[in-house]
Amino acid sequence: MMISYLRKITGRERFEKTDRHLARFLTFVAGAANAGGFLAVHQYTSHMSGIVSAMADNLVLGDMSLVLAGLAAFLSFVAGAACSAILVNWARRKKLQSQYALPLMVEAMLLICFGLLGRNLEHREWLFVPATVMLLCFIMGLQNAIITKLSGARIRTTHVTGLVTDMGIELGKLFYWNSPPSSLDMPSVKADRKKLKLLASLVALFLVGGIAGAIGFKHLGFAASLALAAILLILAIVPVLDDLKIRMRQAW
């Protein structure tokens, strides 16, 4: 039963229900990694709007070192999204079951690297803090692109501003008073309650993930990232093993 569920949640064949489930898992992980990253390097790494705004401010103030740091974080996020797209499209060409699981495996490995980098932050802060920020931005871009591609851009996991905006739109529809039908025969305004429920759950899970990540990093340090990596590995492992079995059969 569990194997079948894991095969569906990250496998090649997509279903609306499993898309929602995967989005919730990934939003929790994103919230935890974002909060943990803030405790580690004092910067939120999923917030590209803030990073670009900080680049503009620092450019005006003449602090080119911070401008370059912001640019590196921005480019890392873009590179992560591009990497996810490359992996998905390559696996799609190869007709692999793991086309969406592969980026999750990469993300899990990078979270393990994040845990290992953390041990060196105190010793060579000038080197490892920027490297950690870039790594976390890459991870955020990678993950956001995964759920964006498999859901047809309907869902995002790190872009809370977009989630809250969509929530506001649906709430506006929900509370809109439809006047009696007129001669123009305009359709009634109706909220998508299923979408509203999904959006609310994603925002809540980002918050819960952030709380869990902050508590984990406060008490366990960088080892907390291993728990997040384990979640991703569990989600991704079944389609990857399915592809390995197929390759082994073909080889024999």
C-alpha positions as CSV (number, residue, x, y, z in Angstrom):
1,M,0.0,0.0,0.0
2,M,2.7,2.5,1.0
3,I,4.9,1.5,-2.0
4,S,2.0,2.1,-4.3
5,Y,1.3,5.5,-2.7
6,L,5.0,6.5,-3.1
7,R,5.0,5.4,-6.7
8,K,2.0,7.6,-7.4
9,I,3.2,10.6,-5.5
10,T,6.4,11.1,-7.4
11,G,6.0,8.8,-10.4
12,R,5.6,9.8,-14.1
13,E,1.8,9.4,-14.2
14,R,0.3,12.4,-12.4
15,F,-3.0,12.8,-10.6
16,E,-4.5,15.9,-9.1
17,K,-4.8,14.3,-5.7
18,T,-1.1,13.2,-5.6
19,D,0.0,16.6,-6.9
20,R,-1.7,18.1,-3.9
21,H,-0.1,15.6,-1.5
22,L,3.4,16.2,-2.9
23,A,2.9,19.9,-2.8
24,R,2.1,19.7,0.9
25,F,5.2,17.6,1.7
26,L,7.4,19.9,-0.3
27,T,5.9,23.1,1.2
28,F,6.7,21.7,4.7
29,V,10.3,20.9,3.7
30,A,10.7,24.4,2.1
31,G,9.4,26.1,5.2
32,A,11.8,24.1,7.4
33,A,14.8,24.6,5.2
34,N,14.0,28.3,4.9
35,A,13.8,28.8,8.7
36,G,16.8,26.6,9.4
37,G,18.8,28.5,6.8
38,F,17.9,31.8,8.5
39,L,19.2,30.5,11.8
40,A,22.4,29.4,10.0
41,V,23.2,32.4,7.8
42,H,20.7,35.0,9.0
43,Q,19.0,35.2,5.6
44,Y,15.8,33.8,4.1
45,T,16.7,32.1,0.9
46,S,13.3,31.5,-0.7
47,H,12.5,35.2,-0.9
48,M,13.7,36.4,-4.2
49,S,11.7,39.6,-4.1
50,G,13.6,40.6,-0.9
51,I,16.9,39.6,-2.4
52,V,16.4,41.7,-5.5
53,S,15.1,44.7,-3.4
54,A,18.2,44.4,-1.2
55,M,20.4,44.4,-4.3
56,A,18.8,47.6,-5.5
57,D,19.2,49.2,-2.0
58,N,22.8,48.2,-1.7
59,L,23.6,49.4,-5.2
60,V,22.3,52.8,-4.4
61,L,24.3,52.8,-1.1
62,G,27.4,51.7,-2.9
63,D,28.0,48.5,-1.1
64,M,29.1,46.4,-4.1
65,S,30.0,43.3,-1.9
66,L,26.4,42.9,-0.8
67,V,25.2,43.6,-4.4
68,L,27.4,40.7,-5.6
69,A,26.2,38.5,-2.8
70,G,22.6,39.1,-3.7
71,L,23.3,38.5,-7.4
72,A,25.0,35.2,-6.5
73,A,21.9,34.2,-4.4
74,F,19.6,35.2,-7.3
75,L,21.6,33.3,-9.9
76,S,21.7,30.3,-7.7
77,F,17.9,30.2,-7.4
78,V,17.6,30.5,-11.2
79,A,20.2,27.8,-11.7
80,G,18.3,25.5,-9.3
81,A,15.1,26.0,-11.3
82,A,17.0,25.4,-14.6
83,C,18.6,22.2,-13.2
84,S,15.2,20.9,-12.2
85,A,13.8,21.6,-15.7
86,I,16.8,19.9,-17.3
87,L,16.5,16.8,-15.1
88,V,12.7,16.5,-15.7
89,N,13.0,17.0,-19.5
90,W,15.9,14.6,-19.8
91,A,14.0,11.9,-17.8
92,R,10.9,12.5,-19.9
93,R,12.9,11.9,-23.1
94,K,14.2,8.7,-21.6
95,K,10.7,7.8,-20.5
96,L,11.8,7.2,-17.0
97,Q,9.3,6.7,-14.1
98,S,11.5,9.0,-12.0
99,Q,11.3,12.2,-14.0
100,Y,10.0,14.1,-11.0
101,A,11.8,12.0,-8.4
102,L,15.3,12.7,-9.7
103,P,15.2,16.4,-8.8
104,L,14.0,15.4,-5.3
105,M,17.0,13.0,-5.0
106,V,19.3,15.8,-5.9
107,E,17.6,18.1,-3.4
108,A,18.1,15.5,-0.7
109,M,21.8,15.2,-1.5
110,L,22.2,18.9,-1.4
111,L,20.5,19.1,2.0
112,I,23.0,16.6,3.3
113,C,25.7,18.9,1.9
114,F,24.1,21.8,3.7
115,G,24.4,19.8,6.9
116,L,28.1,19.1,6.2
117,L,28.8,22.7,5.3
118,G,27.4,23.9,8.6
119,R,30.2,22.4,10.5
120,N,32.7,24.8,8.8
121,L,30.7,28.0,9.2
122,E,32.5,29.1,12.4
123,H,35.9,28.4,11.0
124,R,35.9,30.1,7.6
125,E,32.8,32.2,7.7
126,W,33.9,34.4,4.8
127,L,33.8,31.4,2.5
128,F,31.2,29.0,3.9
129,V,28.4,31.5,4.6
130,P,28.1,32.7,1.0
131,A,28.4,29.1,-0.2
132,T,25.7,28.1,2.2
133,V,23.4,30.9,1.0
134,M,24.0,29.9,-2.6
135,L,23.3,26.3,-1.9
136,L,20.0,27.0,-0.1
137,C,18.9,29.3,-2.9
138,F,19.7,26.6,-5.4
139,I,17.7,24.1,-3.4
140,M,14.7,26.5,-3.2
141,G,14.8,27.1,-7.0
142,L,15.1,23.4,-7.7
143,Q,12.2,22.5,-5.5
144,N,9.9,25.3,-6.7
145,A,10.5,24.3,-10.3
146,I,9.6,20.6,-9.6
147,I,6.1,21.3,-8.3
148,T,5.6,24.1,-10.9
149,K,6.4,21.7,-13.8
150,L,4.3,18.7,-12.6
151,S,1.3,20.9,-11.7
152,G,1.4,22.9,-14.9
153,A,2.3,26.1,-12.9
154,R,-0.8,25.7,-10.7
155,I,1.1,25.2,-7.5
156,R,4.3,26.6,-6.0
157,T,5.9,25.6,-2.7
158,T,8.3,28.5,-1.8
159,H,6.4,31.4,-3.2
160,V,4.1,32.3,-0.2
161,T,3.3,35.7,-1.6
162,G,1.7,34.1,-4.6
163,L,-0.2,31.6,-2.5
164,V,-1.6,34.3,-0.3
165,T,-2.5,36.4,-3.3
166,D,-4.4,33.5,-4.8
167,M,-6.1,32.9,-1.4
168,G,-7.2,36.5,-1.4
169,I,-8.7,36.2,-4.9
170,E,-10.7,33.1,-4.0
171,L,-11.9,34.7,-0.7
172,G,-13.0,37.7,-2.8
173,K,-15.0,35.4,-5.0
174,L,-16.4,33.5,-1.9
175,F,-17.7,36.7,-0.2
176,Y,-18.9,38.3,-3.4
177,W,-22.6,39.0,-3.5
178,N,-24.1,37.9,-6.8
179,S,-26.9,40.3,-7.8
180,P,-30.1,38.9,-9.4
181,P,-29.6,37.8,-13.0
182,S,-29.8,40.7,-15.4
183,S,-30.6,40.9,-19.1
184,L,-26.9,40.6,-19.8
185,D,-27.0,37.1,-18.3
186,M,-23.6,37.4,-16.7
187,P,-22.3,34.2,-15.0
188,S,-22.3,34.1,-11.2
189,V,-19.0,34.6,-9.4
190,K,-18.1,31.4,-7.6
191,A,-15.1,30.6,-5.5
192,D,-13.0,27.4,-6.1
193,R,-13.4,26.0,-2.6
194,K,-11.0,23.1,-3.3
195,K,-8.3,25.4,-4.5
196,L,-8.9,27.7,-1.5
197,K,-8.5,24.7,0.9
198,L,-5.3,23.7,-0.9
199,L,-3.8,27.2,-0.7
200,A,-4.7,27.6,3.0
201,S,-3.1,24.2,3.7
202,L,0.1,25.1,1.9
203,V,0.5,28.4,3.7
204,A,-0.2,26.6,7.0
205,L,2.4,23.9,6.2
206,F,5.0,26.4,5.3
207,L,4.5,28.0,8.7
208,V,4.5,24.6,10.5
209,G,7.6,23.6,8.6
210,G,9.3,26.9,9.5
211,I,8.5,26.2,13.2
212,A,9.7,22.6,13.0
213,G,12.9,23.7,11.1
214,A,13.6,26.5,13.7
215,I,13.2,24.1,16.6
216,G,15.2,21.4,14.9
217,F,18.1,23.7,14.0
218,K,18.1,25.3,17.4
219,H,18.4,22.0,19.3
220,L,20.1,19.7,16.7
221,G,22.0,22.1,14.7
222,F,22.8,21.3,11.0
223,A,21.9,17.6,11.7
224,A,18.3,18.7,11.4
225,S,18.8,19.0,7.6
226,L,19.2,15.2,7.5
227,A,15.6,14.7,8.6
228,L,14.5,16.9,5.7
229,A,16.7,14.9,3.3
230,A,15.2,11.7,4.6
231,I,11.7,12.9,3.8
232,L,12.7,13.7,0.3
233,L,14.5,10.4,-0.2
234,I,11.5,8.4,1.0
235,L,9.2,10.4,-1.4
236,A,11.6,9.8,-4.4
237,I,13.1,6.3,-3.9
238,V,10.3,4.1,-5.3
239,P,10.2,5.5,-8.9
240,V,14.1,5.6,-8.9
241,L,14.2,1.9,-7.9
242,D,11.6,1.1,-10.6
243,D,13.8,2.6,-13.2
244,L,16.8,0.7,-11.9
245,K,14.9,-2.6,-12.1
246,I,13.8,-1.9,-15.7
247,R,17.4,-1.1,-16.7
248,M,18.7,-4.3,-15.0
249,R,16.1,-6.4,-16.8
250,Q,17.1,-4.8,-20.1
251,A,20.8,-5.4,-19.4
252,W,20.1,-9.1,-18.8
